[in-house]
Amino acid sequence: MDEGFTIKETVDILKKYRLTLNKKLGQNFLADKNILKKIVDSAELKPDDRVLEIGPGIGTLTRELAARAGKLVAVEIDSRLMPVLEETTSCLSNVKLINRDILKIDLRRLWEEVFSPGRVKVVANLPYYITSPVIMKLLEEDFPLESVVVMVQKEVALRMTAAPGTKDYGAITVGVQYYSRPHLIATVPPAVFIPPPKVSSAIVKMDIRKEQVFDVKDEKLLFLLVKKAFGHRRKTLLNALKGISGINDKEYVRRALESAGIDGNRRGESLSVEEFCKLANCMSKIR
């Protein structure tokens, strides 16, 4: 395995191309071979795997992924980095570079045009400001995923892997755990990035559920009630869920909670993913 770019090499590349890092885009480039190895190893790539990398930066991780995978598509929003990526990946025939905003890409169309057939593994060093939108886009769209390995802010990683009843348990927890089985791989100190962020990071791997185990009849309703439950964390479920789906009758919420076997005096953070799903199904039945 290539050891990746050292801090000095990364700085030299930035100077060569006269690049200044864009704070608005949350650019922090990884420059540590040990962390790089953990990310690549956790993706468990095979020679015929299809990989989508989000935010390749100057191509440090890109080269290692391409060396192990069959096909790699790297999506980078910053057009200034494209000449760097073209240089650092020039000898790799299995790499396709796309200069687009991942949040504006039709993932299903991308799969049909580039990846089909077969499932896709995603690897990303995500800018903190778009972490949640990107993760939920990957999970919710019709994009055949096998796994997702992401570097995110440590605080977000703890939320993604949290258990019910803990302070980190929230709406993103339910979303991530509904679609996948997340695992915290490692925590990452600020010093391994250029420039160093103000907070620690973490690597999380999400193994996508091949079959949905929760049997939810109305996913839109499920995530609406999750949003409401966590939007009013201090309120009991009976009060937090009033007005859901345009129904203001408190009795409706009470009946749904009773049907699901859930005490209305509980709060949203105490419910497991399975209980949220059960409640959503009961609400659908008594509408």
C-alpha positions in Angstrom: 0.0 0.0 0.0 1.2 3.5 -0.9 1.8 5.5 2.3 -0.1 8.4 0.9 1.0 12.1 1.0 2.9 13.2 4.1 2.1 16.6 5.6 5.1 18.1 3.8 4.1 16.5 0.4 0.5 17.8 0.9 1.8 21.3 1.6 4.1 21.1 -1.4 1.2 20.1 -3.7 -0.9 23.0 -2.4 2.0 25.4 -3.1 2.6 24.0 -6.5 -1.0 24.6 -7.6 -1.2 27.8 -5.6 -4.2 26.5 -3.7 -5.6 28.0 -0.6 -8.1 25.8 1.3 -11.7 26.9 1.2 -13.2 27.1 4.7 -16.6 27.3 3.3 -16.2 23.9 1.8 -14.8 22.5 5.0 -11.5 21.4 3.4 -9.2 19.5 5.7 -6.8 17.1 3.9 -5.8 13.9 5.6 -2.0 13.4 5.8 -1.4 10.3 7.9 -0.6 6.8 6.6 -2.0 4.9 9.6 -5.4 6.6 9.5 -5.4 6.2 5.7 -4.8 2.5 6.1 -7.6 2.1 8.7 -10.1 3.7 6.3 -9.1 1.6 3.3 -8.9 -1.6 5.4 -12.4 -1.0 6.9 -13.9 -0.7 3.4 -12.8 -4.4 2.8 -12.4 -3.9 -0.9 -12.2 -6.7 -3.4 -10.8 -6.5 -7.0 -14.2 -6.4 -8.6 -15.8 -3.8 -6.2 -17.4 -0.6 -7.4 -16.5 2.4 -5.2 -17.9 5.9 -4.9 -15.5 8.4 -3.2 -17.0 11.7 -2.0 -14.6 14.6 -1.6 -11.3 13.2 -2.8 -9.4 16.4 -2.3 -5.9 16.0 -3.8 -6.3 12.2 -4.3 -4.5 10.8 -1.2 -7.2 8.3 -0.4 -8.3 8.0 -4.1 -5.1 6.2 -5.1 -5.3 3.6 -2.4 -9.0 2.8 -3.1 -8.2 2.5 -6.8 -5.4 0.1 -6.1 -7.8 -2.3 -4.5 -11.1 -1.8 -6.3 -12.3 -2.6 -9.8 -13.9 0.7 -10.5 -13.8 4.1 -8.7 -15.8 7.2 -9.2 -14.5 10.3 -7.3 -16.9 13.2 -6.9 -15.2 16.6 -6.0 -17.1 19.8 -5.8 -14.1 22.2 -5.9 -13.1 22.7 -9.6 -9.7 24.1 -8.4 -8.7 20.6 -7.3 -9.4 18.9 -10.6 -6.0 19.5 -12.1 -4.4 18.1 -9.0 -6.6 15.0 -9.1 -5.9 14.5 -12.8 -2.2 14.5 -12.0 -2.3 12.2 -8.9 -4.6 9.7 -10.6 -3.2 9.9 -14.1 -1.7 6.4 -14.0 -5.0 4.8 -12.8 -7.2 3.5 -15.6 -10.1 2.5 -13.3 -10.7 6.1 -11.9 -13.4 8.4 -13.2 -13.4 12.0 -11.8 -16.6 14.0 -11.6 -16.6 17.8 -10.7 -20.0 18.1 -9.2 -21.8 18.7 -5.9 -22.7 15.2 -4.5 -26.0 16.7 -3.1 -27.1 17.6 -6.6 -26.2 14.3 -8.3 -28.9 11.8 -9.2 -27.4 8.8 -7.6 -29.7 6.3 -9.3 -28.7 7.6 -12.7 -25.0 7.6 -11.7 -25.4 3.9 -10.8 -27.1 3.0 -14.0 -24.6 4.9 -16.2 -21.3 3.9 -14.3 -21.7 1.2 -11.7 -24.5 -1.2 -12.9 -24.8 -4.1 -12.2 -23.9 -4.7 -8.6 -23.8 -2.8 -5.3 -21.6 0.1 -4.5 -19.3 0.8 -1.6 -19.0 4.4 -0.5 -15.9 5.9 1.1 -15.7 9.6 2.1 -13.9 12.1 4.2 -16.9 14.3 4.6 -16.8 18.0 5.3 -18.6 18.6 8.6 -21.1 21.0 7.3 -22.7 18.5 4.9 -22.3 15.3 6.9 -25.9 14.6 7.7 -27.4 15.6 4.3 -24.9 13.4 2.4 -25.4 10.4 4.7 -29.2 10.5 4.5 -29.1 11.1 0.7 -27.0 8.0 0.3 -29.4 6.0 2.5 -32.7 7.2 1.3 -32.2 7.4 -2.5 -32.6 4.4 -4.8 -28.9 3.7 -4.8 -27.8 0.1 -4.4 -25.4 0.3 -1.5 -23.3 -2.4 0.2 -21.5 -0.3 2.7 -20.5 3.2 3.6 -17.2 4.2 5.3 -17.1 7.9 6.4 -14.7 10.2 8.3 -17.0 12.5 10.2 -16.8 14.8 13.3 -16.5 12.6 16.4 -19.7 14.1 17.8 -21.6 13.0 14.7 -20.0 9.5 14.9 -21.2 9.1 18.5 -24.7 10.1 17.4 -24.7 7.6 14.5 -23.8 4.7 16.8 -25.7 5.8 20.0 -28.0 3.6 22.0 -31.5 4.7 23.1 -31.6 6.7 26.3 -28.2 8.3 25.8 -27.4 11.9 25.3 -26.1 11.3 21.8 -29.2 9.4 20.6 -31.2 11.5 18.1 -32.9 11.7 14.7 -29.8 10.9 12.7 -29.3 7.8 14.9 -32.7 6.5 14.0 -32.1 7.2 10.3 -28.7 5.6 10.2 -29.7 2.5 12.2 -32.9 2.0 10.3 -31.0 1.6 7.0 -27.7 0.1 8.4 -25.6 -1.4 11.2 -23.1 1.3 12.1 -19.8 0.6 13.8 -17.2 3.1 15.2 -13.9 2.1 13.7 -11.5 4.6 15.2 -11.2 8.2 16.5 -8.9 10.6 14.7 -7.0 13.5 16.2 -7.0 17.0 14.6 -3.2 16.9 14.0 -3.4 14.4 11.1 -5.2 17.0 8.9 -4.1 20.1 7.0 -5.2 22.4 8.3 -6.1 20.8 11.7 -9.8 21.1 12.5 -10.8 22.4 15.9 -12.5 19.1 16.9 -11.6 15.4 16.7 -12.9 13.2 14.0 -13.9 9.5 13.7 -14.2 6.7 11.1 -17.6 5.0 11.0 -18.6 2.1 8.9 -22.2 1.4 8.0 -23.1 -2.1 6.8 -26.3 -1.6 4.7 -29.1 -3.9 5.6 -29.7 -6.1 2.6 -33.3 -6.7 3.7 -35.4 -4.3 5.7 -36.0 -5.8 9.1 -38.4 -3.3 10.5 -41.4 -3.7 8.1 -42.5 -0.1 8.1 -45.7 0.6 6.0 -45.1 4.4 5.6 -41.5 5.6 5.8 -42.4 9.2 5.3 -44.6 9.1 8.4 -41.9 7.3 10.3 -39.3 10.0 9.7 -41.9 12.7 10.3 -42.7 11.4 13.8 -38.9 11.0 14.5 -38.4 14.6 13.5 -41.2 15.7 15.8 -40.1 13.5 18.7 -36.6 14.9 18.6 -37.6 18.4 17.7 -39.2 18.7 21.2 -36.8 16.6 23.3 -38.1 18.0 26.6 -41.7 17.1 25.8 -43.4 13.8 26.4 -44.3 11.9 23.3 -48.0 12.6 23.9 -47.3 16.3 23.7 -44.4 16.3 21.1 -46.4 14.4 18.5 -49.5 16.5 18.5 -50.4 17.9 15.1 -48.5 15.2 13.2 -49.9 14.7 9.7 -52.2 17.7 10.3 -54.1 15.9 13.0 -54.3 18.1 16.2 -56.4 15.7 18.2 -54.4 14.6 21.2 -56.6 11.5 21.5 -55.3 10.3 18.1 -51.7 10.3 19.4 -52.8 8.7 22.7 -54.6 5.9 20.8 -51.6 5.2 18.6 -49.2 5.1 21.5 -51.4 2.7 23.4 -51.8 0.5 20.3 -48.0 0.4 20.1 -47.6 -0.4 23.8 -45.6 2.8 24.4 -46.2 5.0 27.5 -47.1 8.5 26.3 -45.1 10.0 29.2 -41.8 8.7 27.6 -39.6 11.0 25.6 -38.4 10.4 22.0 -34.8 9.6 23.0 -36.0 6.6 25.0 -37.5 4.8 22.0 -35.6 2.2 20.1 -35.7 2.2 16.3 -38.0 -0.8 16.4 -40.4 1.1 18.7 -40.4 4.1 16.4 -41.3 1.8 13.5 -44.1 0.1 15.5 -45.5 3.5 16.4 -45.5 4.7 12.8 -47.4 1.5 11.8 -50.0 2.0 14.5 -50.5 5.7 13.4 -51.0 4.5 9.8 -53.7 2.0 10.9 -55.8 4.4 12.9 -55.7 7.5 10.6 
